[in-house]
Amino acid sequence: MSKSKTITTEEKSSLFTPRFLIALLLIVAGIAWLVFYYAQARGNPLAFPPVEGSPKAVADLGRWNYVIGFGLLMVGLMVSAHPSTPLGRGRGVVAGMLGCFLVGLIWICTFYVFSDDLSRLWILNDLGQWNLVVGIAFMAVGFSFATKWE
């Protein structure tokens, strides 16, 4: 018997619930924002003279673009930890929890191993010490999955 009284059996057996679709949309939007900013709007700050990115409205946000992208990604993962989604019940909880823990650990370890020269690692090279925050945020989302584990 489920602890949650508000989730019906039909919602638990359905794969594409509205919450799951919203979670997928948020995750994809976060990844797309990060890719778009890094590849297009960021420009090339290492060129001489530095190349401006476009569109200017996005480029002017600077590092706030990473907050937006990673924020959408983390919120999408946290929304997917609900029992009405496949990641929020059964084995999905364990997969989501361990996945977030491992991604966070790998993110932090990669940052420390390559911290002398991050120039070849996309996104990590722009964040500097903020990479620790990103890794810890992935682990925090893993704890949101851990609260759903039965």
N, CA, C and O atoms as a GROMACS GRO file, in nm:
protein
  600
    1MET      N    1   0.084  -0.118   0.000
    1MET     CA    2   0.000   0.000   0.000
    1MET      C    3   0.089   0.124   0.000
    1MET      O    4   0.189   0.131   0.072
    2SER      N    5   0.052   0.219  -0.080
    2SER     CA    6   0.128   0.342  -0.093
    2SER      C    7   0.106   0.433   0.027
    2SER      O    8  -0.004   0.437   0.083
    3LYS      N    9   0.209   0.506   0.065
    3LYS     CA   10   0.196   0.604   0.172
    3LYS      C   11   0.115   0.724   0.125
    3LYS      O   12   0.047   0.789   0.205
    4SER      N   13   0.122   0.755  -0.003
    4SER     CA   14   0.054   0.871  -0.058
    4SER      C   15  -0.091   0.836  -0.087
    4SER      O   16  -0.118   0.744  -0.164
    5LYS      N   17  -0.183   0.908  -0.027
    5LYS     CA   18  -0.325   0.883  -0.046
    5LYS      C   19  -0.381   0.960  -0.165
    5LYS      O   20  -0.491   0.930  -0.212
    6THR      N   21  -0.307   1.058  -0.216
    6THR     CA   22  -0.360   1.142  -0.322
    6THR      C   23  -0.330   1.088  -0.462
    6THR      O   24  -0.389   1.136  -0.558
    7ILE      N   25  -0.241   0.993  -0.476
    7ILE     CA   26  -0.205   0.938  -0.606
    7ILE      C   27  -0.291   0.817  -0.632
    7ILE      O   28  -0.292   0.722  -0.553
    8THR      N   29  -0.364   0.818  -0.741
    8THR     CA   30  -0.449   0.705  -0.775
    8THR      C   31  -0.367   0.596  -0.841
    8THR      O   32  -0.254   0.618  -0.885
    9THR      N   33  -0.425   0.476  -0.848
    9THR     CA   34  -0.358   0.364  -0.912
    9THR      C   35  -0.337   0.391  -1.060
    9THR      O   36  -0.236   0.350  -1.117
   10GLU      N   37  -0.431   0.460  -1.122
   10GLU     CA   38  -0.418   0.492  -1.265
   10GLU      C   39  -0.298   0.584  -1.290
   10GLU      O   40  -0.226   0.566  -1.388
   11GLU      N   41  -0.276   0.683  -1.201
   11GLU     CA   42  -0.161   0.772  -1.216
   11GLU      C   43  -0.030   0.696  -1.197
   11GLU      O   44   0.069   0.725  -1.263
   12LYS      N   45  -0.030   0.600  -1.106
   12LYS     CA   46   0.092   0.524  -1.081
   12LYS      C   47   0.126   0.429  -1.195
   12LYS      O   48   0.244   0.401  -1.218
   13SER      N   49   0.027   0.381  -1.266
   13SER     CA   50   0.055   0.288  -1.375
   13SER      C   51   0.081   0.361  -1.506
   13SER      O   52   0.138   0.302  -1.598
   14SER      N   53   0.041   0.487  -1.516
   14SER     CA   54   0.063   0.564  -1.638
   14SER      C   55   0.206   0.616  -1.644
   14SER      O   56   0.260   0.662  -1.544
   15LEU      N   57   0.267   0.607  -1.762
   15LEU     CA   58   0.404   0.653  -1.778
   15LEU      C   59   0.411   0.804  -1.797
   15LEU      O   60   0.495   0.870  -1.735
   16PHE      N   61   0.326   0.859  -1.881
   16PHE     CA   62   0.333   1.000  -1.915
   16PHE      C   63   0.226   1.079  -1.843
   16PHE      O   64   0.126   1.119  -1.903
   17THR      N   65   0.246   1.102  -1.715
   17THR     CA   66   0.156   1.187  -1.639
   17THR      C   67   0.193   1.333  -1.666
   17THR      O   68   0.304   1.361  -1.713
   18PRO      N   69   0.103   1.425  -1.638
   18PRO     CA   70   0.136   1.567  -1.659
   18PRO      C   71   0.261   1.611  -1.582
   18PRO      O   72   0.341   1.688  -1.634
   19ARG      N   73   0.278   1.563  -1.461
   19ARG     CA   74   0.396   1.599  -1.381
   19ARG      C   75   0.524   1.548  -1.447
   19ARG      O   76   0.626   1.618  -1.448
   20PHE      N   77   0.520   1.428  -1.502
   20PHE     CA   78   0.638   1.373  -1.568
   20PHE      C   79   0.671   1.452  -1.695
   20PHE      O   80   0.788   1.477  -1.724
   21LEU      N   81   0.569   1.492  -1.769
   21LEU     CA   82   0.593   1.572  -1.890
   21LEU      C   83   0.649   1.709  -1.855
   21LEU      O   84   0.735   1.760  -1.927
   22ILE      N   85   0.601   1.769  -1.747
   22ILE     CA   86   0.655   1.898  -1.701
   22ILE      C   87   0.801   1.881  -1.658
   22ILE      O   88   0.885   1.964  -1.689
   23ALA      N   89   0.830   1.772  -1.586
   23ALA     CA   90   0.967   1.746  -1.544
   23ALA      C   91   1.059   1.730  -1.664
   23ALA      O   92   1.169   1.785  -1.667
   24LEU      N   93   1.015   1.653  -1.763
   24LEU     CA   94   1.096   1.635  -1.884
   24LEU      C   95   1.117   1.768  -1.955
   24LEU      O   96   1.227   1.797  -2.002
   25LEU      N   97   1.013   1.848  -1.964
   25LEU     CA   98   1.023   1.978  -2.029
   25LEU      C   99   1.124   2.068  -1.957
   25LEU      O  100   1.204   2.135  -2.021
   26LEU      N  101   1.119   2.070  -1.823
   26LEU     CA  102   1.214   2.151  -1.746
   26LEU      C  103   1.358   2.103  -1.764
   26LEU      O  104   1.449   2.184  -1.778
   27ILE      N  105   1.378   1.972  -1.763
   27ILE     CA  106   1.513   1.917  -1.778
   27ILE      C  107   1.568   1.950  -1.916
   27ILE      O  108   1.682   1.995  -1.929
   28VAL      N  109   1.487   1.928  -2.019
   28VAL     CA  110   1.532   1.957  -2.156
   28VAL      C  111   1.556   2.107  -2.173
   28VAL      O  112   1.652   2.147  -2.239
   29ALA      N  113   1.469   2.190  -2.116
   29ALA     CA  114   1.486   2.335  -2.127
   29ALA      C  115   1.615   2.380  -2.058
   29ALA      O  116   1.685   2.467  -2.110
   30GLY      N  117   1.646   2.322  -1.943
   30GLY     CA  118   1.770   2.357  -1.873
   30GLY      C  119   1.893   2.320  -1.952
   30GLY      O  120   1.987   2.399  -1.964
   31ILE      N  121   1.894   2.200  -2.007
   31ILE     CA  122   2.008   2.156  -2.087
   31ILE      C  123   2.019   2.241  -2.214
   31ILE      O  124   2.129   2.281  -2.253
   32ALA      N  125   1.906   2.268  -2.278
   32ALA     CA  126   1.907   2.350  -2.400
   32ALA      C  127   1.957   2.490  -2.371
   32ALA      O  128   2.032   2.547  -2.451
   33TRP      N  129   1.917   2.549  -2.257
   33TRP     CA  130   1.963   2.683  -2.221
   33TRP      C  131   2.115   2.685  -2.203
   33TRP      O  132   2.182   2.777  -2.250
   34LEU      N  133   2.167   2.584  -2.133
   34LEU     CA  134   2.312   2.577  -2.112
   34LEU      C  135   2.388   2.563  -2.244
   34LEU      O  136   2.490   2.629  -2.265
   35VAL      N  137   2.339   2.476  -2.330
   35VAL     CA  138   2.406   2.454  -2.459
   35VAL      C  139   2.398   2.580  -2.544
   35VAL      O  140   2.497   2.620  -2.605
   36PHE      N  141   2.280   2.644  -2.549
   36PHE     CA  142   2.265   2.764  -2.630
   36PHE      C  143   2.355   2.876  -2.580
   36PHE      O  144   2.421   2.944  -2.659
   37TYR      N  145   2.358   2.895  -2.448
   37TYR     CA  146   2.441   3.002  -2.395
   37TYR      C  147   2.589   2.976  -2.423
   37TYR      O  148   2.660   3.064  -2.470
   38TYR      N  149   2.633   2.855  -2.395
   38TYR     CA  150   2.775   2.826  -2.411
   38TYR      C  151   2.818   2.831  -2.558
   38TYR      O  152   2.926   2.880  -2.589
   39ALA      N  153   2.734   2.779  -2.647
   39ALA     CA  154   2.772   2.770  -2.788
   39ALA      C  155   2.746   2.898  -2.867
   39ALA      O  156   2.821   2.929  -2.960
   40GLN      N  157   2.641   2.974  -2.833
   40GLN     CA  158   2.602   3.087  -2.914
   40GLN      C  159   2.613   3.220  -2.840
   40GLN      O  160   2.686   3.310  -2.883
   41ALA      N  161   2.541   3.233  -2.732
   41ALA     CA  162   2.526   3.364  -2.667
   41ALA      C  163   2.650   3.408  -2.590
   41ALA      O  164   2.669   3.527  -2.568
   42ARG      N  165   2.732   3.316  -2.549
   42ARG     CA  166   2.851   3.349  -2.471
   42ARG      C  167   2.956   3.420  -2.554
   42ARG      O  168   3.032   3.502  -2.501
   43GLY      N  169   2.962   3.389  -2.681
   43GLY     CA  170   3.068   3.445  -2.764
   43GLY      C  171   3.198   3.372  -2.735
   43GLY      O  172   3.197   3.255  -2.697
   44ASN      N  173   3.311   3.441  -2.754
   44ASN     CA  174   3.441   3.381  -2.724
   44ASN      C  175   3.522   3.481  -2.644
   44ASN      O  176   3.587   3.568  -2.701
   45PRO      N  177   3.519   3.469  -2.511
   45PRO     CA  178   3.592   3.565  -2.428
   45PRO      C  179   3.744   3.548  -2.435
   45PRO      O  180   3.818   3.637  -2.393
   46LEU      N  181   3.791   3.435  -2.488
   46LEU     CA  182   3.935   3.410  -2.494
   46LEU      C  183   3.998   3.463  -2.622
   46LEU      O  184   4.121   3.470  -2.632
   47ALA      N  185   3.917   3.502  -2.721
   47ALA     CA  186   3.970   3.554  -2.846
   47ALA      C  187   4.025   3.695  -2.824
   47ALA      O  188   3.990   3.762  -2.727
   48PHE      N  189   4.112   3.737  -2.915
   48PHE     CA  190   4.166   3.873  -2.905
   48PHE      C  191   4.134   3.948  -3.033
   48PHE      O  192   4.187   3.911  -3.137
   49PRO      N  193   4.053   4.047  -3.030
   49PRO     CA  194   3.971   4.099  -2.921
   49PRO      C  195   3.855   4.004  -2.893
   49PRO      O  196   3.814   3.930  -2.982
   50PRO      N  197   3.800   4.007  -2.771
   50PRO     CA  198   3.689   3.916  -2.736
   50PRO      C  199   3.571   3.932  -2.832
   50PRO      O  200   3.535   4.042  -2.871
   51VAL      N  201   3.512   3.818  -2.868
   51VAL     CA  202   3.398   3.816  -2.959
   51VAL      C  203   3.270   3.824  -2.877
   51VAL      O  204   3.250   3.746  -2.784
   52GLU      N  205   3.184   3.919  -2.912
   52GLU     CA  206   3.056   3.934  -2.843
   52GLU      C  207   2.961   3.823  -2.886
   52GLU      O  208   2.963   3.780  -3.001
   53GLY      N  209   2.878   3.777  -2.794
   53GLY     CA  210   2.778   3.676  -2.825
   53GLY      C  211   2.648   3.740  -2.870
   53GLY      O  212   2.629   3.861  -2.855
   54SER      N  213   2.561   3.660  -2.924
   54SER     CA  214   2.429   3.710  -2.963
   54SER      C  215   2.327   3.602  -2.928
   54SER      O  216   2.362   3.484  -2.932
   55PRO      N  217   2.206   3.635  -2.896
   55PRO     CA  218   2.147   3.767  -2.883
   55PRO      C  219   2.200   3.840  -2.760
   55PRO      O  220   2.235   3.779  -2.659
   56LYS      N  221   2.206   3.969  -2.771
   56LYS     CA  222   2.269   4.053  -2.669
   56LYS      C  223   2.197   4.042  -2.534
   56LYS      O  224   2.262   4.047  -2.429
   57ALA      N  225   2.063   4.026  -2.537
   57ALA     CA  226   1.987   4.017  -2.412
   57ALA      C  227   2.030   3.896  -2.329
   57ALA      O  228   2.037   3.903  -2.206
   58VAL      N  229   2.059   3.786  -2.395
   58VAL     CA  230   2.104   3.666  -2.324
   58VAL      C  231   2.251   3.679  -2.287
   58VAL      O  232   2.290   3.641  -2.177
   59ALA      N  233   2.331   3.733  -2.376
   59ALA     CA  234   2.474   3.748  -2.350
   59ALA      C  235   2.500   3.842  -2.233
   59ALA      O  236   2.596   3.823  -2.158
   60ASP      N  237   2.416   3.944  -2.216
   60ASP     CA  238   2.433   4.040  -2.107
   60ASP      C  239   2.408   3.979  -1.969
   60ASP      O  240   2.453   4.035  -1.868
   61LEU      N  241   2.338   3.867  -1.963
   61LEU     CA  242   2.313   3.803  -1.834
   61LEU      C  243   2.439   3.739  -1.776
   61LEU      O  244   2.448   3.717  -1.655
   62GLY      N  245   2.536   3.710  -1.861
   62GLY     CA  246   2.662   3.655  -1.815
   62GLY      C  247   2.645   3.522  -1.743
   62GLY      O  248   2.582   3.430  -1.795
   63ARG      N  249   2.702   3.514  -1.625
   63ARG     CA  250   2.697   3.387  -1.550
   63ARG      C  251   2.559   3.354  -1.496
   63ARG      O  252   2.535   3.241  -1.453
   64TRP      N  253   2.468   3.448  -1.498
   64TRP     CA  254   2.331   3.419  -1.457
   64TRP      C  255   2.268   3.317  -1.550
   64TRP      O  256   2.173   3.248  -1.511
   65ASN      N  257   2.319   3.305  -1.671
   65ASN     CA  258   2.269   3.202  -1.762
   65ASN      C  259   2.291   3.063  -1.707
   65ASN      O  260   2.209   2.974  -1.728
   66TYR      N  261   2.401   3.043  -1.635
   66TYR     CA  262   2.425   2.913  -1.574
   66TYR      C  263   2.327   2.888  -1.459
   66TYR      O  264   2.284   2.775  -1.438
   67VAL      N  265   2.292   2.992  -1.387
   67VAL     CA  266   2.192   2.978  -1.280
   67VAL      C  267   2.058   2.938  -1.340
   67VAL      O  268   1.989   2.850  -1.288
   68ILE      N  269   2.021   3.002  -1.450
   68ILE     CA  270   1.895   2.969  -1.516
   68ILE      C  271   1.897   2.826  -1.568
   68ILE      O  272   1.804   2.749  -1.542
   69GLY      N  273   2.002   2.789  -1.640
   69GLY     CA  274   2.010   2.655  -1.699
   69GLY      C  275   2.015   2.544  -1.595
   69GLY      O  276   1.937   2.449  -1.600
   70PHE      N  277   2.107   2.557  -1.499
   70PHE     CA  278   2.116   2.454  -1.395
   70PHE      C  279   1.994   2.458  -1.303
   70PHE      O  280   1.952   2.353  -1.252
   71GLY      N  281   1.936   2.575  -1.282
   71GLY     CA  282   1.814   2.584  -1.202
   71GLY      C  283   1.699   2.508  -1.265
   71GLY      O  284   1.630   2.432  -1.197
   72LEU      N  285   1.678   2.528  -1.396
   72LEU     CA  286   1.573   2.453  -1.466
   72LEU      C  287   1.599   2.303  -1.459
   72LEU      O  288   1.506   2.225  -1.437
   73LEU      N  289   1.724   2.264  -1.478
   73LEU     CA  290   1.760   2.122  -1.472
   73LEU      C  291   1.733   2.063  -1.334
   73LEU      O  292   1.673   1.956  -1.323
   74MET      N  293   1.776   2.132  -1.230
   74MET     CA  294   1.757   2.080  -1.093
   74MET      C  295   1.609   2.077  -1.053
   74MET      O  296   1.564   1.981  -0.991
   75VAL      N  297   1.535   2.180  -1.089
   75VAL     CA  298   1.392   2.182  -1.057
   75VAL      C  299   1.321   2.070  -1.132
   75VAL      O  300   1.233   2.004  -1.077
   76GLY      N  301   1.358   2.047  -1.258
   76GLY     CA  302   1.300   1.937  -1.333
   76GLY      C  303   1.327   1.802  -1.269
   76GLY      O  304   1.239   1.716  -1.264
   77LEU      N  305   1.449   1.783  -1.220
   77LEU     CA  306   1.480   1.657  -1.152
   77LEU      C  307   1.402   1.644  -1.021
   77LEU      O  308   1.356   1.535  -0.986
   78MET      N  309   1.388   1.755  -0.949
   78MET     CA  310   1.313   1.749  -0.823
   78MET      C  311   1.165   1.723  -0.848
   78MET      O  312   1.101   1.652  -0.770
   79VAL      N  313   1.109   1.779  -0.955
   79VAL     CA  314   0.968   1.752  -0.989
   79VAL      C  315   0.951   1.605  -1.026
   79VAL      O  316   0.846   1.547  -0.997
   80SER      N  317   1.051   1.545  -1.088
   80SER     CA  318   1.040   1.405  -1.128
   80SER      C  319   1.051   1.309  -1.010
   80SER      O  320   1.031   1.189  -1.028
   81ALA      N  321   1.082   1.357  -0.891
   81ALA     CA  322   1.093   1.270  -0.774
   81ALA      C  323   0.957   1.242  -0.710
   81ALA      O  324   0.951   1.176  -0.606
   82HIS      N  325   0.850   1.290  -0.769
   82HIS     CA  326   0.714   1.268  -0.716
   82HIS      C  327   0.667   1.127  -0.751
   82HIS      O  328   0.700   1.076  -0.858
   83PRO      N  329   0.589   1.062  -0.663
   83PRO     CA  330   0.544   0.925  -0.690
   83PRO      C  331   0.459   0.907  -0.816
   83PRO      O  332   0.441   0.794  -0.860
   84SER      N  333   0.406   1.014  -0.874
   84SER     CA  334   0.327   0.998  -0.996
   84SER      C  335   0.414   0.990  -1.122
   84SER      O  336   0.361   0.974  -1.232
   85THR      N  337   0.546   1.000  -1.107
   85THR     CA  338   0.637   0.987  -1.222
   85THR      C  339   0.713   0.856  -1.211
   85THR      O  340   0.724   0.801  -1.102
   86PRO      N  341   0.766   0.806  -1.322
   86PRO     CA  342   0.842   0.680  -1.317
   86PRO      C  343   0.967   0.689  -1.229
   86PRO      O  344   1.005   0.589  -1.169
   87LEU      N  345   1.030   0.805  -1.219
   87LEU     CA  346   1.148   0.818  -1.133
   87LEU      C  347   1.112   0.834  -0.986
   87LEU      O  348   1.200   0.827  -0.901
   88GLY      N  349   0.986   0.855  -0.956
   88GLY     CA  350   0.946   0.879  -0.818
   88GLY      C  351   0.889   0.758  -0.747
   88GLY      O  352   0.839   0.769  -0.635
   89ARG      N  353   0.897   0.642  -0.811
   89ARG     CA  354   0.842   0.522  -0.748
   89ARG      C  355   0.926   0.400  -0.785
   89ARG      O  356   0.990   0.396  -0.890
   90GLY      N  357   0.924   0.304  -0.699
   90GLY     CA  358   0.992   0.177  -0.726
   90GLY      C  359   1.141   0.193  -0.747
   90GLY      O  360   1.209   0.264  -0.673
   91ARG      N  361   1.189   0.124  -0.849
   91ARG     CA  362   1.332   0.127  -0.879
   91ARG      C  363   1.377   0.260  -0.936
   91ARG      O  364   1.496   0.292  -0.934
   92GLY      N  365   1.283   0.338  -0.988
   92GLY     CA  366   1.318   0.469  -1.042
   92GLY      C  367   1.376   0.562  -0.938
   92GLY      O  368   1.462   0.644  -0.968
   93VAL      N  369   1.328   0.548  -0.813
   93VAL     CA  370   1.380   0.631  -0.704
   93VAL      C  371   1.527   0.601  -0.680
   93VAL      O  372   1.608   0.692  -0.664
   94VAL      N  373   1.560   0.474  -0.678
   94VAL     CA  374   1.700   0.436  -0.656
   94VAL      C  375   1.787   0.481  -0.772
   94VAL      O  376   1.898   0.531  -0.752
   95ALA      N  377   1.737   0.465  -0.894
   95ALA     CA  378   1.812   0.508  -1.010
   95ALA      C  379   1.833   0.660  -1.010
   95ALA      O  380   1.943   0.708  -1.038
   96GLY      N  381   1.728   0.735  -0.979
   96GLY     CA  382   1.739   0.881  -0.973
   96GLY      C  383   1.832   0.926  -0.862
   96GLY      O  384   1.913   1.016  -0.882
   97MET      N  385   1.819   0.864  -0.746
   97MET     CA  386   1.902   0.901  -0.632
   97MET      C  387   2.049   0.873  -0.659
   97MET      O  388   2.134   0.961  -0.645
   98LEU      N  389   2.079   0.749  -0.699
   98LEU     CA  390   2.219   0.714  -0.725
   98LEU      C  391   2.274   0.791  -0.845
   98LEU      O  392   2.391   0.830  -0.845
   99GLY      N  393   2.190   0.813  -0.946
   99GLY     CA  394   2.234   0.890  -1.061
   99GLY      C  395   2.275   1.031  -1.024
   99GLY      O  396   2.380   1.079  -1.066
  100CYS      N  397   2.192   1.098  -0.944
  100CYS     CA  398   2.224   1.236  -0.902
  100CYS      C  399   2.346   1.239  -0.811
  100CYS      O  400   2.430   1.328  -0.824
  101PHE      N  401   2.357   1.142  -0.720
  101PHE     CA  402   2.475   1.137  -0.634
  101PHE      C  403   2.602   1.117  -0.717
  101PHE      O  404   2.702   1.185  -0.694
  102LEU      N  405   2.598   1.024  -0.812
  102LEU     CA  406   2.716   0.997  -0.893
  102LEU      C  407   2.752   1.113  -0.985
  102LEU      O  408   2.870   1.146  -1.001
  103VAL      N  409   2.651   1.177  -1.046
  103VAL     CA  410   2.680   1.293  -1.132
  103VAL      C  411   2.744   1.404  -1.049
  103VAL      O  412   2.839   1.468  -1.094
  104GLY      N  413   2.692   1.428  -0.929
  104GLY     CA  414   2.750   1.530  -0.842
  104GLY      C  415   2.893   1.497  -0.803
  104GLY      O  416   2.981   1.583  -0.805
  105LEU      N  417   2.916   1.372  -0.766
  105LEU     CA  418   3.051   1.329  -0.728
  105LEU      C  419   3.147   1.338  -0.846
  105LEU      O  420   3.259   1.386  -0.830
  106ILE      N  421   3.104   1.292  -0.962
  106ILE     CA  422   3.189   1.298  -1.081
  106ILE      C  423   3.217   1.444  -1.120
  106ILE      O  424   3.328   1.477  -1.162
  107TRP      N  425   3.115   1.531  -1.107
  107TRP     CA  426   3.134   1.672  -1.140
  107TRP      C  427   3.243   1.735  -1.052
  107TRP      O  428   3.332   1.805  -1.101
  108ILE      N  429   3.235   1.709  -0.921
  108ILE     CA  430   3.332   1.766  -0.828
  108ILE      C  431   3.470   1.704  -0.849
  108ILE      O  432   3.570   1.776  -0.849
  109CYS      N  433   3.477   1.573  -0.867
  109CYS     CA  434   3.607   1.508  -0.890
  109CYS      C  435   3.671   1.555  -1.019
  109CYS      O  436   3.792   1.579  -1.024
  110THR      N  437   3.591   1.570  -1.124
  110THR     CA  438   3.644   1.620  -1.252
  110THR      C  439   3.700   1.760  -1.234
  110THR      O  440   3.806   1.793  -1.286
  111PHE      N  441   3.627   1.843  -1.160
  111PHE     CA  442   3.675   1.979  -1.135
  111PHE      C  443   3.809   1.976  -1.062
  111PHE      O  444   3.901   2.048  -1.100
  112TYR      N  445   3.820   1.894  -0.958
  112TYR     CA  446   3.946   1.890  -0.882
  112TYR      C  447   4.061   1.831  -0.963
  112TYR      O  448   4.174   1.879  -0.953
  113VAL      N  449   4.035   1.727  -1.041
  113VAL     CA  450   4.142   1.664  -1.118
  113VAL      C  451   4.195   1.758  -1.226
  113VAL      O  452   4.316   1.765  -1.248
  114PHE      N  453   4.104   1.831  -1.293
  114PHE     CA  454   4.145   1.918  -1.403
  114PHE      C  455   4.150   2.065  -1.364
  114PHE      O  456   4.150   2.151  -1.452
  115SER      N  457   4.152   2.096  -1.236
  115SER     CA  458   4.144   2.237  -1.194
  115SER      C  459   4.265   2.320  -1.238
  115SER      O  460   4.254   2.443  -1.244
  116ASP      N  461   4.378   2.258  -1.267
  116ASP     CA  462   4.493   2.333  -1.316
  116ASP      C  463   4.469   2.391  -1.455
  116ASP      O  464   4.514   2.501  -1.485
  117ASP      N  465   4.398   2.316  -1.539
  117ASP     CA  466   4.370   2.362  -1.675
  117ASP      C  467   4.231   2.316  -1.717
  117ASP      O  468   4.214   2.208  -1.773
  118LEU      N  469   4.131   2.399  -1.689
  118LEU     CA  470   3.993   2.367  -1.725
  118LEU      C  471   3.956   2.414  -1.865
  118LEU      O  472   3.840   2.400  -1.905
  119SER      N  473   4.049   2.467  -1.940
  119SER     CA  474   4.016   2.529  -2.068
  119SER      C  475   3.954   2.432  -2.168
  119SER      O  476   3.883   2.476  -2.258
  120ARG      N  477   3.979   2.304  -2.156
  120ARG     CA  478   3.926   2.207  -2.251
  120ARG      C  479   3.790   2.150  -2.211
  120ARG      O  480   3.726   2.082  -2.291
  121LEU      N  481   3.747   2.176  -2.090
  121LEU     CA  482   3.620   2.119  -2.042
  121LEU      C  483   3.509   2.223  -2.053
  121LEU      O  484   3.510   2.324  -1.984
  122TRP      N  485   3.413   2.195  -2.141
  122TRP     CA  486   3.302   2.287  -2.160
  122TRP      C  487   3.226   2.308  -2.032
  122TRP      O  488   3.216   2.216  -1.950
  123ILE      N  489   3.176   2.423  -2.013
  123ILE     CA  490   3.097   2.470  -1.899
  123ILE      C  491   3.180   2.476  -1.772
  123ILE      O  492   3.175   2.576  -1.700
  124LEU      N  493   3.257   2.373  -1.742
  124LEU     CA  494   3.340   2.376  -1.622
  124LEU      C  495   3.442   2.488  -1.628
  124LEU      O  496   3.479   2.544  -1.525
  125ASN      N  497   3.490   2.522  -1.748
  125ASN     CA  498   3.592   2.626  -1.759
  125ASN      C  499   3.538   2.765  -1.727
  125ASN      O  500   3.615   2.852  -1.684
  126ASP      N  501   3.410   2.789  -1.745
  126ASP     CA  502   3.350   2.919  -1.713
  126ASP      C  503   3.313   2.933  -1.566
  126ASP      O  504   3.310   3.044  -1.513
  127LEU      N  505   3.285   2.822  -1.499
  127LEU     CA  506   3.230   2.829  -1.364
  127LEU      C  507   3.334   2.845  -1.254
  127LEU      O  508   3.304   2.900  -1.148
  128GLY      N  509   3.454   2.798  -1.276
  128GLY     CA  510   3.556   2.809  -1.172
  128GLY      C  511   3.514   2.737  -1.045
  128GLY      O  512   3.473   2.620  -1.051
  129GLN      N  513   3.523   2.804  -0.931
  129GLN     CA  514   3.487   2.743  -0.802
  129GLN      C  515   3.338   2.713  -0.790
  129GLN      O  516   3.298   2.635  -0.704
  130TRP      N  517   3.257   2.773  -0.875
  130TRP     CA  518   3.112   2.747  -0.872
  130TRP      C  519   3.082   2.604  -0.915
  130TRP      O  520   2.969   2.558  -0.898
  131ASN      N  521   3.179   2.533  -0.970
  131ASN     CA  522   3.160   2.391  -1.002
  131ASN      C  523   3.127   2.311  -0.877
  131ASN      O  524   3.053   2.212  -0.884
  132LEU      N  525   3.181   2.351  -0.765
  132LEU     CA  526   3.149   2.283  -0.638
  132LEU      C  527   3.001   2.297  -0.605
  132LEU      O  528   2.939   2.203  -0.557
  133VAL      N  529   2.945   2.414  -0.630
  133VAL     CA  530   2.803   2.438  -0.604
  133VAL      C  531   2.718   2.349  -0.695
  133VAL      O  532   2.617   2.293  -0.651
  134VAL      N  533   2.758   2.338  -0.821
  134VAL     CA  534   2.683   2.253  -0.915
  134VAL      C  535   2.686   2.108  -0.869
  134VAL      O  536   2.583   2.042  -0.868
  135GLY      N  537   2.803   2.057  -0.831
  135GLY     CA  538   2.813   1.919  -0.783
  135GLY      C  539   2.732   1.895  -0.658
  135GLY      O  540   2.665   1.792  -0.645
  136ILE      N  541   2.736   1.988  -0.565
  136ILE     CA  542   2.659   1.974  -0.442
  136ILE      C  543   2.509   1.985  -0.471
  136ILE      O  544   2.429   1.920  -0.404
  137ALA      N  545   2.471   2.066  -0.569
  137ALA     CA  546   2.329   2.077  -0.606
  137ALA      C  547   2.278   1.945  -0.662
  137ALA      O  548   2.165   1.904  -0.632
  138PHE      N  549   2.358   1.877  -0.744
  138PHE     CA  550   2.317   1.745  -0.792
  138PHE      C  551   2.298   1.649  -0.675
  138PHE      O  552   2.204   1.570  -0.673
  139MET      N  553   2.388   1.655  -0.578
  139MET     CA  554   2.374   1.568  -0.461
  139MET      C  555   2.250   1.603  -0.379
  139MET      O  556   2.184   1.514  -0.326
  140ALA      N  557   2.220   1.731  -0.368
  140ALA     CA  558   2.099   1.773  -0.295
  140ALA      C  559   1.974   1.721  -0.364
  140ALA      O  560   1.879   1.680  -0.296
  141VAL      N  561   1.972   1.723  -0.496
  141VAL     CA  562   1.858   1.667  -0.568
  141VAL      C  563   1.851   1.516  -0.544
  141VAL      O  564   1.742   1.460  -0.536
  142GLY      N  565   1.966   1.451  -0.531
  142GLY     CA  566   1.968   1.309  -0.497
  142GLY      C  567   1.901   1.283  -0.363
  142GLY      O  568   1.835   1.180  -0.345
  143PHE      N  569   1.917   1.376  -0.268
  143PHE     CA  570   1.850   1.360  -0.139
  143PHE      C  571   1.699   1.378  -0.152
  143PHE      O  572   1.624   1.320  -0.074
  144SER      N  573   1.653   1.456  -0.249
  144SER     CA  574   1.509   1.467  -0.269
  144SER      C  575   1.453   1.334  -0.320
  144SER      O  576   1.338   1.300  -0.289
  145PHE      N  577   1.531   1.259  -0.396
  145PHE     CA  578   1.490   1.124  -0.434
  145PHE      C  579   1.496   1.030  -0.315
  145PHE      O  580   1.411   0.942  -0.301
  146ALA      N  581   1.596   1.047  -0.230
  146ALA     CA  582   1.613   0.959  -0.115
  146ALA      C  583   1.496   0.966  -0.020
  146ALA      O  584   1.464   0.868   0.047
  147THR      N  585   1.429   1.081  -0.013
  147THR     CA  586   1.313   1.091   0.077
  147THR      C  587   1.194   1.012   0.026
  147THR      O  588   1.101   0.985   0.102
  148LYS      N  589   1.195   0.973  -0.100
  148LYS     CA  590   1.084   0.896  -0.158
  148LYS      C  591   1.111   0.744  -0.154
  148LYS      O  592   1.024   0.665  -0.192
  149TRP      N  593   1.230   0.705  -0.110
  149TRP     CA  594   1.267   0.564  -0.113
  149TRP      C  595   1.196   0.490  -0.002
  149TRP      O  596   1.199   0.532   0.114
  150GLU      N  597   1.132   0.379  -0.037
  150GLU     CA  598   1.060   0.299   0.064
  150GLU      C  599   1.128   0.168   0.085
  150GLU      O  600   1.082   0.086   0.165
   0.00000   0.00000   0.00000
